[in-house]
Amino acid sequence: MAARPAAVVVERACKHYGRPDKPDYKPVLAHLNMTVERGIIYGLLGPSGCGKTTLLSCIVGRRSLDSGNVWVLGGRPGEKGSGVPGPRVGYMPQDIALVGEFTVRDALYYFGRIYGMKSGRLKERFDFLSSLLELPSEGRLVKSLSGGQQRRVSLAAALVHEPELLILDEPTVGLDPVLRERIWEFLSVLARGGTTVIITTHYIDETKQAHKIGLLRDGQLLAEDSPEELLRKFDCDTLEDAFLKLALRQHQLPRRRSTLTASPDVIADTVSTDECFQSREDFNVVTSSTDVLTAKEKSKDCRGRSKGRYKAVFIKSIQQFSRHPGGLVFSVLFPIIQIVAFFSAVGHDPRGLQLAVVNEEAASSPLGLDICKNSSLQPITRIEEDDSCEQYMLSCWFLEEMEKKGLYQIPYNTSEEAKHAVTSGRFYGALRFHTNFSSSLAARLREGDIPDDVLEQSNVNVWLDHSNHQIRNFIKSQLYKIYSAFTKRSMKACGRHEDLAQMPVRFEEPIYGKMEAQMMWFMAPGIMITIIFFLPAVVTSTLMIGDRLEGVWERSAVAGVKPKEMLNVHIALQAAVILLQTAEMMALAFAGYGLPSKGSLAACALLLFLQGLCGMCYGFLLSIYCSSYTMSFFVVTGSFYPMILLCGILWPLEGMSAGLRIVALTLPFTLPSKSLRDIMERGATIADPSVYHGFLVTLAWTVVTLALCFLRLKFKKT
């Protein structure tokens, strides 16, 4: 055994979790030494939490050691050309680490494509492994399989490309004993063919079939030898008894040398003084190995393997997305639902508003309030010989103009009753016409200088419920318009100029927009920006966090998929979805609901599309920095509302403090919303500062979020 070249060597490996200044700081691997020769089965045994999975992650290059060295297949994991992570290793993690939307066939083909396998060879390996491991029907989805079936598929995915080094983390848990025996027989065949196998298991007795066993406890390798030699050395009948003796021996070490409380230096002394912790391999042999891929081989295979990885990840993402009905509905139909909901519910004038009206003028007439129902009974004006104009029952005309503007009267007898109706919440306001309203108003217009009581009689008293800001402002606006129409009608009936009784301020045709502009025209750009930003953010963060939590990202990385390749594929696919969402929103907003479009529609579409990409990058950022769906949703929700409140579509920026306004202008919605509005209503072009500032903010957010993503992926592998 000692004459074999080493496939894996771990030298004085130390891995800590936590911070040195915190009480939970402890070594998970405590200056561990381990050697795995080529062409053997190495069984790594130990209780849960002893560091087995952490050690395997270090071997495949997904975690880094705090101190010590690891050599795998003659090179260091992660070095260029080492093939680790990559095609030289087959890795089955403790978790299933497969996409739930994969079929059984898809799961094996995904990893086969990553390794650059041809379709014909893939089919051969799939058929062979299906028979060997008794895999379920190839068309069944992974998420519909039982736990044992999923583990068999996961094992097959690690075996599909016939790697040089096979690392299996508890592959036989939950499997039928007969199938476990068959798997061990197959692993023995692989080892005889030169494949190195490292396997962890809870079934200690089954590791008798391993060529070499390492017993791991509390981050220390207590022993490393063949099963027969361990049984002989400790005079035991079973490996469990041998493990128990070693555990008791470790427990009886002096307290100052405990792996849980001692410093790393003390641990190192403890490890180095006991022969059972010593490596049995000459490291010079390992580091001089010629098994590392040469630059020529790397140059030849790199491009083809990269294409294979891109193809694999692309197909995986398409399958994952297309087989998730909820995601399809959310991505395709949700923008339509939101746009329709906005244009149907927001920005329209309130309808059917009722006001309590006390019309003392009509009530004092012989016919009472019915006089306003019959225009033939209303002698509104009379021209006298001196060219004067007597007016009568002008309150009826005022009420008629109210109904034309959508304000309807509910008669009341007294002002107190009308105000009480408003207080009780039945109406938004109350009006009162005095008994001599018409004559007092005529005297006011004709003479100007009149007694105070006549002036008071010419007023229309209005009491409004100011607790509802929008309704209050709408009623005020409508009453001004009603008064304008009412006085024009009165002046025309008297043969006078229509503007005689108007407010001496004339609003000419607006420079931008329309005289009767709707609120939704102002809000629509901001709403469209927020929708196209947050939809991709939610979808992207969900998909990426799902891949990470299920272990798919980690396992793909061990297979050789690079973070930039995974991100590039997601960017391409999400960009296609964003393009579809942009087209949907543009069609609904401009063709369906007639939003103004004085500027370039292409510029509008480009800005919306870039905002979608920015939201996608924000989703990447959340998926990488957030540890769970819950945290991601909290961050999305927590960031959504401040951005909406500060972007200026609900309240003008001019109403904010100077400091807050600066913060608002740096957000991804504020300037882009204004840019989109200027394109739509002012006809501005990209060359205008008000437009290109929005584009610059969008691009800046995209670049910064992507940079943070790549930095995180580069410096923290897991």
C-alpha positions in Angstrom: 0.0 0.0 0.0 2.8 2.4 0.9 4.4 2.0 -2.5 1.4 3.5 -4.2 1.6 7.2 -5.2 -0.7 9.4 -3.2 -3.9 10.7 -4.6 -4.8 13.0 -1.7 -2.5 14.3 1.1 -3.7 16.6 3.9 -0.8 18.0 6.0 -1.4 19.6 9.4 -4.7 21.0 8.2 -6.4 23.4 10.6 -9.8 24.8 10.0 -11.6 27.1 12.5 -15.2 28.3 12.6 -16.1 31.6 14.4 -13.9 34.4 15.5 -11.0 34.1 17.8 -12.5 36.7 20.2 -15.8 34.9 20.4 -16.6 32.0 22.8 -17.9 29.7 19.9 -14.4 29.9 18.2 -13.2 26.3 17.8 -11.2 24.1 15.5 -13.3 21.9 13.2 -10.1 20.4 11.8 -7.3 20.4 14.4 -3.9 20.0 12.6 -5.1 16.9 10.9 -2.7 14.7 8.7 -4.2 12.3 6.2 -3.0 10.3 3.2 -5.0 8.6 0.5 -3.1 6.4 -1.9 -4.2 6.0 -5.5 -6.5 3.1 -6.4 -7.9 2.4 -3.0 -11.1 2.9 -1.1 -10.6 5.2 1.9 -13.4 5.0 4.5 -13.6 8.2 6.6 -15.6 7.5 9.7 -16.7 9.7 12.5 -19.8 11.1 14.3 -21.9 13.9 13.0 -20.1 17.3 13.4 -16.7 15.8 13.7 -15.5 17.6 10.5 -15.9 15.0 7.7 -17.9 17.2 5.4 -15.6 20.2 6.1 -12.6 18.1 5.3 -14.1 16.9 2.0 -15.0 20.5 1.0 -11.3 21.4 1.6 -10.2 18.5 -0.6 -12.4 19.5 -3.5 -11.3 23.2 -3.2 -14.6 24.7 -1.9 -13.3 25.6 1.5 -9.8 26.9 2.4 -7.7 25.9 5.4 -6.6 28.3 8.0 -3.3 26.5 8.0 -1.7 23.4 6.5 -1.6 22.0 2.9 -3.8 19.9 0.7 -2.6 18.0 -2.4 -5.1 16.3 -4.7 -4.0 14.3 -7.7 -0.6 15.9 -7.6 -1.7 19.5 -7.3 -3.4 22.0 -5.1 -7.1 22.3 -5.4 -8.1 25.4 -7.3 -4.8 25.8 -9.1 -5.0 26.3 -12.9 -4.8 23.0 -14.7 -5.3 20.9 -11.6 -8.7 19.7 -12.7 -9.9 20.1 -9.1 -12.6 21.5 -8.9 -13.4 20.1 -12.3 -13.7 16.9 -14.3 -11.0 14.8 -12.4 -13.3 14.6 -9.3 -16.6 13.0 -8.9 -18.4 14.5 -5.9 -21.6 13.4 -4.1 -22.4 15.7 -1.2 -24.3 14.8 1.9 -27.3 16.6 0.7 -29.1 15.6 -2.6 -27.9 18.8 -4.3 -30.0 18.2 -7.5 -32.5 20.5 -9.1 -36.0 19.4 -8.1 -37.3 20.2 -11.6 -34.8 17.8 -13.2 -36.0 14.4 -14.5 -33.7 11.5 -13.6 -32.2 11.7 -17.1 -31.7 15.4 -16.9 -29.8 15.1 -13.6 -27.1 12.8 -15.1 -27.0 14.6 -18.4 -26.5 18.0 -16.6 -23.3 16.8 -15.0 -22.3 14.9 -18.1 -22.5 18.1 -20.2 -20.5 20.0 -17.6 -17.7 17.4 -18.0 -17.9 17.7 -21.8 -19.2 14.2 -22.4 -20.6 13.3 -25.8 -24.3 12.4 -26.2 -23.6 8.8 -27.2 -21.3 8.2 -24.2 -23.8 9.9 -21.9 -26.5 7.5 -23.0 -24.3 4.5 -22.5 -23.4 5.7 -19.0 -27.0 6.5 -18.1 -28.2 3.1 -19.2 -25.4 1.4 -17.3 -25.9 3.4 -14.0 -29.7 3.0 -14.3 -29.2 -0.8 -14.2 -26.5 -0.7 -11.6 -28.3 1.5 -9.1 -31.9 0.6 -10.0 -32.8 4.2 -10.9 -36.4 5.2 -11.2 -38.0 5.9 -14.6 -35.9 8.4 -16.5 -38.9 10.8 -17.0 -39.7 11.2 -13.3 -38.9 14.5 -11.6 -36.3 14.4 -8.8 -38.6 16.3 -6.5 -41.2 13.5 -6.8 -38.8 10.7 -5.7 -38.3 9.3 -2.3 -35.2 10.1 -0.3 -33.5 6.8 -1.1 -34.3 7.2 -4.8 -32.9 10.7 -4.8 -29.6 9.5 -3.2 -29.2 6.9 -5.9 -29.7 9.5 -8.6 -27.2 11.8 -6.8 -24.7 8.9 -6.7 -25.2 8.2 -10.4 -24.5 11.9 -11.1 -21.1 11.6 -9.4 -20.2 8.4 -11.3 -21.4 9.5 -14.8 -18.0 10.8 -16.1 -15.7 8.0 -14.6 -13.5 10.4 -12.5 -10.0 9.7 -11.2 -11.0 10.6 -7.7 -14.5 9.8 -6.3 -15.6 11.5 -3.1 -18.9 10.3 -1.6 -20.4 11.8 1.5 -22.6 9.1 3.1 -23.9 7.7 -0.2 -25.6 4.6 1.2 -27.8 6.2 3.9 -31.3 4.9 3.6 -30.5 2.4 0.9 -31.5 -1.3 0.7 -28.8 -3.5 2.2 -28.6 -5.6 -1.0 -28.1 -2.4 -3.0 -25.4 -1.2 -0.5 -23.5 -4.4 -1.0 -23.7 -4.0 -4.8 -22.4 -0.4 -4.6 -19.5 -1.5 -2.5 -18.7 -4.2 -5.0 -18.8 -1.7 -7.8 -16.5 0.7 -5.9 -14.0 -2.2 -5.4 -14.0 -2.7 -9.2 -13.4 1.0 -9.7 -10.5 0.9 -7.2 -8.9 -2.0 -9.0 -9.1 0.0 -12.2 -7.1 2.8 -10.6 -9.9 5.1 -9.3 -9.4 6.5 -5.8 -12.5 6.5 -3.6 -13.0 8.5 -0.5 -16.3 7.6 1.3 -17.9 8.6 4.5 -20.6 6.5 6.1 -22.6 5.9 9.2 -22.4 2.2 8.7 -19.0 1.4 10.4 -19.0 -2.3 9.7 -19.5 -1.9 5.9 -16.2 -0.1 5.7 -14.4 -3.4 6.3 -14.4 -3.6 2.5 -12.3 -0.4 2.4 -8.6 -0.6 1.9 -7.9 2.0 4.5 -9.9 3.7 7.2 -9.5 7.1 8.9 -11.2 7.5 12.3 -12.1 11.2 12.8 -13.4 12.7 16.0 -13.5 16.3 17.2 -11.5 17.4 14.2 -8.6 15.0 14.9 -7.7 11.9 12.9 -7.4 9.3 15.7 -6.1 6.5 13.4 -5.5 5.8 9.8 -4.8 2.2 8.6 -6.4 -0.8 7.0 -9.4 -2.4 8.8 -7.4 -5.6 9.6 -4.5 -3.6 11.0 -6.8 -1.5 13.2 -8.5 -4.6 14.6 -5.1 -6.2 15.3 -3.6 -3.1 16.9 -6.4 -2.5 19.3 -7.2 -6.2 19.8 -10.9 -5.8 18.9 -13.4 -7.9 17.0 -15.3 -5.0 15.4 -14.4 -1.6 14.1 -16.9 0.0 16.5 -14.9 -1.4 19.5 -11.7 0.0 18.0 -13.3 3.4 17.5 -14.6 3.4 21.1 -11.1 2.6 22.5 -9.6 5.5 20.4 -12.4 7.9 21.5 -11.8 7.0 25.2 -8.1 7.4 24.7 -8.6 10.9 23.2 -11.0 11.8 26.0 -8.4 10.9 28.7 -5.8 13.4 27.3 -4.9 16.1 29.8 -7.3 19.0 29.8 -4.8 21.4 28.6 -4.5 19.4 25.3 -8.3 19.3 24.6 -9.2 20.0 21.0 -12.1 22.0 22.2 -10.3 24.4 24.5 -6.7 24.4 23.6 -5.0 26.9 21.4 -3.9 25.9 17.9 -0.3 25.7 19.1 -1.2 23.3 21.9 -3.3 21.2 19.5 -0.4 21.1 17.1 1.9 19.8 20.0 -0.7 17.2 20.9 -1.0 15.9 17.3 2.7 15.8 16.6 3.6 13.8 19.7 1.4 10.8 18.8 2.4 8.5 16.0 -1.2 7.7 15.0 -1.5 11.3 13.6 1.6 11.2 11.4 1.3 11.2 7.7 2.8 8.1 6.1 3.6 9.6 2.7 6.7 11.4 1.5 5.5 14.9 0.4 8.3 15.3 -2.1 6.8 12.5 -4.1 3.5 14.2 -4.1 4.6 17.7 -5.1 6.7 16.4 -8.0 3.8 14.5 -9.5 3.3 14.9 -13.3 -0.4 14.3 -13.1 -1.3 18.0 -13.1 -2.6 19.0 -16.5 0.0 20.6 -18.7 -0.5 24.1 -20.3 -0.9 22.5 -23.7 -3.6 20.1 -22.5 -5.4 22.9 -20.7 -5.3 25.1 -23.8 -6.7 22.3 -25.9 -9.5 21.4 -23.6 -10.4 24.7 -21.9 -12.5 26.2 -24.7 -14.5 23.0 -25.3 -15.1 22.4 -21.6 -16.2 26.0 -21.2 -18.8 25.6 -24.0 -20.0 22.3 -22.4 -20.4 24.0 -19.0 -22.3 26.9 -20.6 -24.6 24.5 -22.4 -25.2 22.5 -19.3 -26.1 25.5 -17.2 -28.2 27.0 -19.9 -30.3 23.8 -20.4 -30.6 23.4 -16.6 -31.9 26.9 -16.2 -34.4 26.5 -19.0 -35.7 23.2 -17.5 -35.8 24.6 -14.0 -37.7 27.7 -15.1 -40.1 26.0 -17.6 -41.1 23.3 -15.2 -42.1 25.8 -12.5 -45.6 27.0 -13.3 -45.6 29.6 -10.5 -42.4 31.2 -11.8 -43.8 31.3 -15.4 -47.0 32.9 -14.2 -45.1 35.4 -12.0 -42.7 36.4 -14.7 -45.0 36.6 -17.7 -48.5 37.4 -16.4 -47.6 39.4 -13.3 -46.4 42.5 -15.2 -49.7 42.5 -17.1 -51.7 42.1 -13.9 -49.9 45.0 -12.2 -50.1 47.4 -15.2 -53.8 46.6 -15.6 -54.4 47.1 -11.9 -52.6 50.4 -11.9 -54.3 51.9 -14.9 -57.7 50.6 -13.8 -57.5 51.8 -10.2 -55.1 54.8 -9.9 -55.2 58.3 -11.2 -58.9 58.5 -12.2 -61.2 61.1 -11.0 -63.5 60.0 -8.1 -67.0 59.2 -9.2 -70.4 59.4 -7.7 -69.5 61.7 -4.8 -72.4 63.1 -2.9 -72.6 66.4 -0.9 -75.1 67.4 1.7 -76.8 70.6 0.3 -78.8 73.2 2.2 -80.6 75.3 -0.5 -82.4 78.0 1.5 -83.0 80.0 -1.7 -85.0 77.3 -3.3 -86.7 76.3 -0.1 -88.1 79.8 0.3 -89.8 79.8 -3.1 -93.5 78.9 -3.5 -92.5 75.5 -5.1 -89.8 74.7 -2.6 -86.9 72.6 -3.8 -88.9 71.3 -6.7 -88.3 74.6 -8.5 -84.8 73.4 -9.4 -86.3 70.3 -11.1 -88.2 72.3 -13.8 -86.3 74.8 -15.7 -89.4 76.4 -17.1 -90.3 77.6 -13.6 -87.0 79.4 -13.2 -87.1 83.0 -14.3 -83.3 83.3 -14.1 -82.8 86.7 -15.7 -84.8 89.7 -16.8 -83.5 92.6 -18.8 -85.1 95.9 -17.6 -85.4 99.2 -19.5 -82.2 100.5 -17.9 -80.2 97.5 -19.2 -80.0 96.0 -15.7 -80.1 92.2 -15.2 -82.2 90.7 -12.4 -81.2 87.2 -11.5 -83.4 84.6 -9.7 -82.6 81.0 -8.5 -79.0 81.0 -9.5 -78.4 78.3 -6.9 -80.3 75.9 -9.3 -77.8 76.6 -12.0 -74.9 76.1 -9.6 -76.3 72.7 -8.7 -76.8 71.7 -12.3 -73.1 72.5 -13.0 -72.2 70.4 -9.9 -73.9 67.4 -11.4 -72.1 67.9 -14.7 -68.8 67.6 -12.8 -69.9 64.4 -10.9 -70.9 66.0 -7.6 -74.5 65.1 -6.6 -76.6 66.8 -4.0 -78.5 65.3 -1.1 -80.9 67.9 0.2 -81.0 68.9 3.9 -83.1 71.4 5.8 -80.5 73.0 8.0 -76.7 73.6 8.1 -76.5 71.7 11.4 -78.1 68.6 9.9 -75.8 68.7 6.8 -72.7 69.1 8.9 -73.7 66.3 11.1 -74.1 64.1 8.1 -70.5 64.9 7.1 -69.4 64.2 10.7 -71.0 60.8 10.7 -69.1 59.9 7.5 -72.0 59.7 5.0 -70.7 62.6 2.9 -67.4 64.3 2.1 -68.8 67.8 2.4 -71.7 70.1 2.8 -72.9 73.3 0.9 -75.2 76.1 1.9 -77.0 78.7 -0.3 -78.5 81.6 1.5 -82.0 82.8 1.0 -81.0 85.9 -1.0 -78.1 84.2 -2.8 -79.1 85.3 -6.4 -79.9 88.9 -5.6 -76.9 89.4 -3.3 -74.6 87.9 -5.9 -76.1 90.2 -8.6 -75.6 93.3 -6.3 -72.0 92.2 -5.6 -71.2 92.0 -9.3 -73.1 95.2 -10.2 -72.2 97.5 -7.4 -69.0 96.2 -5.8 -69.4 98.2 -2.6 -72.1 96.4 -0.6 -72.9 95.9 3.0 -71.3 93.0 4.8 -74.6 91.1 5.3 -75.3 91.2 1.5 -71.7 90.1 0.8 -72.2 87.1 3.2 -75.5 86.2 1.5 -73.7 86.1 -1.9 -71.2 83.4 -0.7 -71.7 79.6 -1.0 -70.6 78.1 2.3 -68.6 74.9 2.0 -67.7 72.5 4.8 -65.3 69.6 3.8 -63.9 66.5 5.4 -60.2 67.3 5.3 -59.2 63.9 6.7 -59.2 62.5 3.1 -56.5 64.5 1.3 -57.2 63.3 -2.3 -61.0 63.6 -2.1 -60.8 67.0 -0.4 -58.5 68.4 -3.1 -60.6 66.9 -5.9 -63.8 68.5 -4.5 -62.0 71.8 -4.1 -60.8 71.7 -7.7 -64.2 70.7 -9.0 -65.9 73.6 -7.1 -63.6 76.1 -8.7 -64.4 74.7 -12.1 -68.1 74.7 -11.2 -68.0 78.3 -10.2 -66.2 79.2 -13.4 -68.8 77.4 -15.6 -71.6 78.9 -13.4 -70.5 82.5 -13.7 -69.9 82.2 -17.5 -73.4 80.9 -17.9 -74.8 83.7 -15.8 -72.9 86.5 -17.5 -73.9 85.1 -20.9 -77.6 85.1 -19.9 -77.3 88.8 -19.0 -75.6 89.6 -22.2 -72.3 90.4 -20.5 -68.7 89.2 -21.2 -68.3 85.7 -19.9 -65.0 86.5 -18.2 -66.4 89.4 -16.2 -67.0 87.4 -13.0 -64.0 85.1 -13.4 -60.9 85.0 -11.2 -58.4 87.5 -12.8 -55.9 84.8 -13.5 -55.9 83.0 -16.8 -54.2 79.6 -17.3 -53.1 79.5 -20.9 -52.4 76.3 -22.9 -49.7 74.3 -20.9 -46.1 74.3 -22.2 -45.9 70.5 -21.6 -48.8 68.1 -21.2 -52.5 68.8 -21.4 -54.8 71.2 -19.6 -56.8 68.3 -18.2 -53.9 66.0 -17.5 -54.5 62.9 -15.4 -52.7 61.9 -12.3 -51.9 58.5 -13.7 -49.9 60.1 -16.5 -47.6 61.5 -13.8 -47.3 58.3 -11.8 -47.2 55.8 -14.7 -43.4 56.2 -15.5 -42.4 55.6 -11.9 -44.8 52.6 -11.5 -43.5 51.0 -14.7 -39.9 51.5 -13.5 -40.6 49.9 -10.1 -42.4 46.9 -11.7 -39.7 46.2 -14.2 -37.0 46.5 -11.5 -38.5 44.4 -8.7 -39.9 41.5 -10.7 -36.5 40.4 -12.0 -35.0 41.1 -8.5 -37.5 38.7 -6.9 -37.2 36.0 -9.6 -33.4 36.1 -9.7 -32.9 36.0 -6.0 -35.3 33.1 -5.6 -33.7 31.0 -8.3 -30.2 31.6 -7.1 -30.9 31.1 -3.4 -32.8 28.0 -4.3 -29.8 26.6 -6.1 -27.5 27.5 -3.3 -29.7 26.1 -0.5 -30.3 22.9 -2.4 -26.5 22.5 -2.9 -26.8 22.7 -6.7 -24.5 25.7 -6.9 -21.9 24.1 -4.7 -22.0 20.8 -6.5 -21.8 22.5 -9.9 -18.8 24.4 -8.7 -17.0 21.2 -7.7 -17.8 19.9 -11.2 -15.9 22.9 -12.6 -18.6 25.4 -13.3 -17.2 28.9 -12.6 -19.3 31.6 -10.9 -19.1 33.9 -13.9 -20.4 31.1 -16.1 -23.4 30.6 -13.8 -24.0 34.3 -13.7 -23.6 34.8 -17.4 -26.2 32.2 -18.2 -28.7 33.6 -15.6 -28.1 37.1 -17.1 -28.8 35.9 -20.6 -32.0 34.1 -19.7 -33.3 36.8 -17.4 -32.5 39.4 -20.0 -34.8 37.5 -22.4 -37.6 37.4 -19.8 -37.1 41.1 -19.1 -37.3 41.9 -22.8 -40.7 40.1 -22.9 -41.8 42.0 -19.8 -40.7 45.3 -21.4 -42.7 44.5 -24.5 -45.8 43.7 -22.5 -45.6 46.9 -20.5 -45.0 49.1 -23.5 -47.9 47.6 -25.4 -50.3 47.9 -22.5 -49.3 51.4 -21.5 -49.0 53.1 -24.8 -51.4 51.1 -27.1 -53.8 49.9 -24.5 -54.2 52.8 -22.2 -53.0 55.7 -24.4 -50.1 57.1 -22.3 -48.6 60.2 -24.0 -45.7 59.4 -26.2 -44.2 62.6 -27.6 -40.7 61.2 -27.4 -39.0 58.1 -28.8 -40.7 54.8 -27.8 -37.4 53.1 -28.4 -35.7 55.3 -25.7 -38.6 54.4 -23.3 -38.1 50.7 -24.0 -34.4 50.9 -23.6 -34.7 52.6 -20.2 -37.2 50.1 -19.0 -35.0 47.2 -20.2 -31.9 48.6 -18.5 -34.0 49.0 -15.3 -35.0 45.3 -15.5 -31.3 44.3 -15.9 -30.5 46.5 -12.9 -33.2 44.8 -10.9 -31.8 41.4 -12.0 -28.3 42.4 -10.7 -29.9 43.5 -7.4 -31.5 40.1 -7.2 -28.0 38.5 -7.8 -26.7 40.6 -4.9 -29.5 39.5 -2.6 -29.0 35.9 -3.5 -25.3 35.9 -2.8 -25.4 38.0 0.5 -28.7 36.6 1.9 -28.6 33.2 3.6 -32.3 32.3 3.1 -35.5 33.0 1.2 -36.8 34.8 4.3 -33.9 37.1 4.6 -34.1 37.9 0.8 -37.8 38.7 1.0 -37.2 40.9 4.0 -34.5 42.9 2.2 -36.6 43.2 -1.0 -39.6 44.4 1.0 -37.6 46.6 3.2 -35.9 48.3 0.3 -38.9 48.5 -1.9 -41.0 50.8 0.3 -38.2 53.4 1.0 -37.4 53.5 -2.7 -41.1 54.0 -3.7 -41.6 56.6 -1.0 -38.5 58.6 -1.9 -38.6 58.4 -5.7 -41.0 61.3 -6.2 -44.1 59.5 -7.6 -46.0 59.7 -4.4 -44.8 63.0 -3.2 -42.6 65.7 -4.9 -38.9 65.8 -4.1 -39.3 69.5 -3.4 -41.3 68.6 -0.3 -38.4 66.8 1.2 -35.5 68.1 3.2 -32.3 68.9 1.3 -30.4 65.9 2.8 -33.1 63.5 2.1 -33.5 64.8 -1.4 -29.8 64.0 -2.1 -30.4 60.4 -0.9 -33.5 60.1 -3.1 -31.6 61.2 -6.2 -29.1 58.4 -5.7 -31.8 55.7 -5.7 -32.4 53.5 -8.8 -35.9 54.9 -9.4 -35.9 58.6 -8.9 -34.0 60.0 -11.8 -35.0 57.2 -14.2 -38.7 57.9 -13.5 -38.2 61.5 -14.3 -36.2 60.6 -17.4 -39.0 58.3 -18.6 -41.6 61.0 -17.9 -39.7 63.6 -19.8 -39.4 61.3 -22.8 -43.1 60.6 -22.8 -44.6 64.0 -22.0 -41.9 66.5 -23.1 -40.4 64.6 -26.1 -36.9 64.8 -24.6 -34.1 62.8 -26.2 -31.2 60.8 -24.7 -29.0 63.9 -25.3 -31.0 65.9 -22.8 -29.4 66.0 -19.3 -32.8 65.1 -17.7 -32.8 61.9 -19.7 -29.2 60.7 -19.7 -28.9 61.2 -16.0 -31.5 58.5 -15.5 -29.6 56.2 -17.8 -26.3 56.9 -16.0 -27.9 56.1 -12.6 -29.3 52.9 -13.9 -26.0 51.8 -15.4 -24.2 52.8 -12.2 -26.4 50.6 -10.0 -26.0 47.7 -12.4 -22.2 48.0 -12.4 -21.9 48.4 -8.6 -24.2 45.5 -7.8 -22.5 43.2 -10.3 -19.1 44.2 -8.9 -20.2 43.3 -5.4 -21.5 40.0 -6.6 -18.2 39.0 -8.3 -16.2 40.2 -5.3 -18.3 38.1 -2.9 -18.0 35.0 -5.2 -14.2 35.5 -5.6 -13.3 35.9 -1.9 -15.9 33.6 -0.4 -16.3 30.3 -2.1 -19.2 28.9 -0.1 
